[in-house]
Structure formats: C-alpha cells, structure tokens
Amino acid sequence: MALSDRLQEIIDSQVDVMKKVAKLVSESIEELKQRATEEKKSLDEVIEEIVNAVIEKTPKKEEKKMAMPLLGDKFPSLEVQTTHGAMKLPDDLKGKWTVLFSHPADFTPVCTTEFVSFQKHKSEFDAINTQLIGLSIDQVFSHIKWVEWIKEKLDVTIEFPIIAATDTLAAQIGMIHPNKGTNTVRAVFIIDPEGVVRTILYYPQEIGRNIPEIVRAVKALQKSDAEGVATPANWPDNELIKDKVIIPPATDCETAKKRPQEYECYDWWFCYKESH
C-alpha cells in the first residue's frame, strides 16, 4: 500500500492519529528521503508537510458541551420515568409553575436534608401553584428505597416525583457538569406554566440549597408577571423599600419627568410603589 493510502487510512480511523503518523514516518524514512531528493527539499520539510496535511484533513472532535437550556428557552421535550410513573416534560407541567431540581445521588447526607426541606415547604409551593420534581441519575428503585428510608428514619413522606435520569438525559439539560464527574450537580430550574425556563440556580455538591429562597424566587416571578414590575433585593424584606415593588425605569424624557409625581422615587430612574 502506498504511503498516501496508508496516511488516509490513519486519518479515517480518527484514533491516535498523530501517534500512528509518527510510526508510519519512522517506517517510511527511506521513501521520504527519496521524495525529499526528488522535490529538492529537506527531509524535515517533507515530514512537516505530511504532518500539516494530516492535521488539516483530520476531522475535529467536537468539544463536550453542556446543553443546559438558557433563561427564556422552552424547556426541552423529554420522556422520563419517575417514582410517580412516566412523565412527559414539559407537557405534563403545563398550567403550573415547576421547580425541577437535581441532586448528586440518593442516600447522601446533604441531598437528604434538601429533600426533607423541600417536602417541609411543599405546602408553600402548593399555595403558589408550583410543583416540585427531583432528579438524579440513580435508578428508580434506588429513589423508591431512599424515599422509604426517609419515611422510616426521619418520619417525612416525600410526596413529589423523582426522575430516574440517564446520563444522556441529565447531560442534555446541563445537570452533569464536565468538571464534576458523572454525578448530577445541584441545579434548579424554575419553569413557568408555558414551559419556559425563568430561573436557573447552580450549587456545588458541598453546599445545600436554601429552599425558602426558591419559594421566594417563584413568588417574585409571579409578582413580576402579574404587575409588570421588578422586585428588590431580599423582597419582600428589602432594606430600602420593604415589600414595595420597583417600577421599570423610564425610557424617554417625558415619562422621566412624570415619574416623581406618579410614584415614590429616590430619582426618576428609581421609583417604587405598593404591591397589589
């Protein structure tokens, strides 16, 4: 087989290409010397040309990227198995707000405290038309056994479904981080009744989430949607304006002049009002 044919075979294999090229060059050194003489080039120049040609022809491997949906994106369509049976996302979420949260693994201490806390706050989520869904790459029977353990040892009944995700599914929605091994990270997606991602929270494995903050975030989103306003830091307990809400800044001179007459303001660009 000719040198060019052997090179093409190496390129097509896409496995250890440069290592194989180096071996082929070593084995074909006499042929390359002859080629250098014929083309009036140095041996180094001929070898460099071959290496550059191989690099150019070798298909580039795509970098592994997280496919996490972004804010404002429609949550991807998924068919999943849960402790409450099969579900279709986001179809089965329509009409409700959803908090979808992943955990690294069943039968781990931080995750156990989080699940207990989510359950303890479930009535608050129910009151604001929000469903909870957990997720990890453990199999469904592991989820079931863990839920049984929590009931038996901690006297807490987990009432929300837990998705048994595959590696592919978890990676598809960005719940497996390339720098955190194969376990799912502590991700939280807040999804609105139309299936649109409205908030994304990411926590490392070593830090448990603050569940009241997630309740607050859903309430703030609902308040913003209902009244066309923004909510301040720590709302409804902001240090400056308490439970009041912020009016979107004026975008023209005439509106800016009217703002201090219409609302309480620190300045025309920072006005606020009582919430309904």
C-alpha positions in Angstrom: 0.0 0.0 0.0 1.3 3.4 -0.9 2.3 5.9 1.7 -0.5 8.3 0.8 -3.1 5.4 1.1 -1.7 4.4 4.5 -2.0 8.0 5.7 -5.6 8.3 4.5 -6.4 5.1 6.4 -5.0 6.6 9.6 -7.0 9.8 9.1 -10.2 7.9 8.5 -9.7 5.9 11.7 -9.7 9.1 13.9 -7.9 7.2 16.7 -4.4 8.1 17.9 -3.8 9.8 14.6 -0.6 11.6 15.3 0.9 8.6 17.1 0.2 6.4 14.1 1.6 9.1 11.7 4.9 9.2 13.7 5.2 5.5 13.5 4.5 5.5 9.7 7.1 8.2 9.1 9.6 6.2 11.0 8.8 3.1 9.0 8.9 5.0 5.7 12.0 7.1 6.2 13.8 5.8 3.1 10.8 6.6 0.9 10.6 10.1 2.4 14.3 10.7 1.8 13.8 9.8 -1.8 10.8 12.2 -2.0 12.9 15.0 -0.5 15.6 14.5 -3.1 13.1 14.5 -5.9 11.4 17.6 -4.7 14.7 19.3 -3.7 13.6 19.8 -0.1 15.0 18.8 3.2 13.7 15.7 5.0 12.3 17.9 7.8 10.3 19.9 5.3 8.7 16.8 3.7 7.8 15.4 7.1 6.3 18.8 8.2 4.2 18.9 5.0 2.8 15.4 5.8 2.0 16.3 9.4 0.3 19.6 8.4 -1.7 17.8 5.7 -2.9 15.2 8.3 -3.9 17.8 10.8 -5.9 19.7 8.1 -7.7 16.5 6.9 -8.4 15.0 10.3 -12.0 15.8 11.4 -12.0 17.9 14.5 -13.7 16.4 17.5 -16.4 18.5 18.9 -15.8 19.6 22.5 -18.2 18.2 25.0 -20.6 21.0 26.0 -23.4 21.2 28.4 -26.7 21.6 26.7 -28.3 23.5 29.6 -31.4 25.4 28.4 -31.0 29.2 28.9 -33.3 31.7 30.5 -36.2 32.3 28.2 -35.8 29.0 26.4 -38.6 26.4 26.2 -37.7 23.5 28.4 -36.7 20.6 26.1 -39.2 17.8 25.4 -38.3 14.7 27.5 -40.0 11.4 28.3 -38.9 10.4 31.8 -39.5 7.7 34.4 -40.3 8.8 37.9 -41.3 7.5 41.2 -44.8 8.5 40.3 -44.7 6.8 36.9 -43.9 8.0 33.3 -44.0 11.8 32.6 -43.7 13.9 29.5 -41.9 17.2 30.0 -42.8 20.0 29.6 -46.3 18.8 28.5 -47.2 17.4 31.9 -46.1 20.7 33.6 -48.4 23.0 31.6 -50.6 25.2 33.7 -48.4 25.1 36.7 -45.1 26.6 37.8 -42.4 23.9 38.3 -39.3 23.7 40.3 -37.2 20.9 38.8 -34.1 20.2 40.9 -31.3 17.7 40.5 -29.2 16.1 43.3 -25.9 14.3 43.1 -27.0 10.9 44.5 -29.6 9.1 46.6 -28.5 8.1 50.2 -26.2 11.1 50.6 -26.5 13.4 53.6 -26.7 16.8 52.0 -29.3 15.6 49.5 -31.3 14.0 52.2 -31.5 17.3 54.1 -32.6 19.0 50.9 -35.4 16.6 50.1 -36.7 16.8 53.7 -36.7 20.6 53.4 -38.4 20.6 50.0 -41.1 18.4 51.5 -41.4 20.6 54.6 -42.0 23.6 52.3 -44.3 21.7 49.9 -47.4 23.4 51.2 -45.9 26.8 50.4 -45.2 25.6 46.8 -48.7 24.2 46.5 -50.1 27.6 47.6 -48.4 29.3 44.7 -49.4 26.7 42.1 -45.9 25.2 41.9 -45.0 21.5 41.6 -41.7 20.0 42.7 -39.8 17.4 40.7 -36.5 15.9 41.8 -33.9 14.3 39.5 -30.7 12.3 39.7 -29.1 9.5 37.6 -29.9 6.9 40.2 -32.3 4.2 39.0 -36.0 4.5 40.0 -35.8 1.6 42.5 -33.0 3.5 44.3 -35.2 6.5 44.5 -38.1 4.4 45.9 -35.9 2.8 48.5 -34.4 6.2 49.6 -37.9 7.6 49.9 -38.9 4.6 52.1 -35.7 5.2 54.2 -36.6 8.9 54.7 -40.1 7.9 55.8 -38.9 5.2 58.2 -35.9 7.0 59.7 -37.0 10.7 59.6 -40.8 10.3 59.6 -41.1 12.5 56.4 -43.1 11.4 53.4 -41.7 12.6 50.1 -44.8 13.4 48.1 -43.3 14.8 44.9 -41.9 12.7 42.0 -38.2 12.0 41.5 -36.9 11.4 37.9 -34.6 8.5 37.3 -32.5 10.1 34.6 -30.0 8.6 32.2 -26.6 10.1 31.8 -27.7 11.4 28.4 -30.8 13.0 29.6 -29.1 14.7 32.6 -26.3 16.0 30.2 -29.0 17.2 27.8 -30.3 19.7 30.3 -27.0 20.6 31.8 -27.3 18.7 35.1 -24.0 16.9 34.6 -21.1 19.3 34.8 -17.9 18.3 32.9 -15.7 19.2 35.9 -17.8 17.4 38.5 -17.6 13.8 37.4 -20.7 11.8 36.4 -23.0 12.8 39.2 -25.7 15.4 38.7 -24.9 18.8 40.2 -27.3 20.8 42.4 -29.2 22.5 39.6 -32.6 24.2 39.9 -34.8 25.2 37.0 -37.9 27.3 37.7 -40.2 26.8 34.8 -43.4 28.8 34.1 -46.8 27.5 33.2 -45.9 27.8 29.5 -42.9 25.6 29.8 -40.4 28.5 29.6 -37.2 28.5 31.8 -37.4 31.6 34.0 -34.7 31.0 36.6 -31.6 28.8 36.8 -29.7 28.2 40.1 -26.4 26.2 40.3 -24.8 24.9 43.5 -21.7 22.8 44.1 -22.1 19.4 45.7 -20.8 20.6 49.0 -23.4 23.3 49.6 -27.1 22.5 50.3 -29.7 24.8 48.8 -31.8 27.4 50.6 -35.3 26.2 50.0 -37.1 29.4 51.2 -35.1 31.3 48.6 -36.5 29.1 45.9 -40.0 29.8 47.2 -39.2 33.5 47.2 -37.9 33.4 43.6 -41.2 31.8 42.3 -43.3 34.3 44.2 -41.1 37.2 42.8 -41.5 35.9 39.2 -45.3 35.6 39.7 -45.4 39.1 41.1 -43.3 40.5 38.2 -45.6 38.8 35.6 -48.8 39.9 37.3 -47.9 43.5 37.8 -45.2 44.3 35.3 -42.7 45.3 38.0 -39.4 44.2 39.4 -38.7 43.1 42.9 -35.8 44.5 45.0 -33.1 42.6 46.8 -34.4 40.4 49.6 -38.0 41.1 48.6 -40.4 41.3 50.5 -38.0 42.4 53.2 -35.8 44.9 51.3 -33.7 47.3 53.5 -34.8 50.3 51.5 -38.4 49.9 50.3 -39.6 46.9 52.4 -42.2 44.9 50.5 -42.8 47.5 47.8 -42.0 46.8 44.2 -39.9 48.7 41.6 -41.4 50.5 38.6 -39.4 49.8 35.3 -37.2 52.8 34.6 -38.5 55.5 32.2 -37.2 55.2 28.6 -38.0 58.7 27.4 -37.7 62.3 28.8 -41.4 63.0 29.2 -42.0 59.8 31.2 -38.9 60.5 33.3 -40.4 64.0 34.3 -43.7 62.5 35.3 -42.3 59.6 37.4 -41.8 61.6 40.7 -45.4 62.9 40.5 -46.8 59.4 40.0 -44.8 57.3 42.4 -42.5 57.4 45.4 -39.0 57.9 44.0 -35.3 58.3 45.0 -34.9 59.7 41.5 -36.8 59.3 38.2 -35.0 56.1 37.4 -35.6 54.5 40.9 -39.3 54.6 41.6 -41.4 52.2 43.5 -45.0 51.5 44.7 -47.1 49.4 47.0 -47.7 45.9 45.6 -51.2 44.8 44.9 
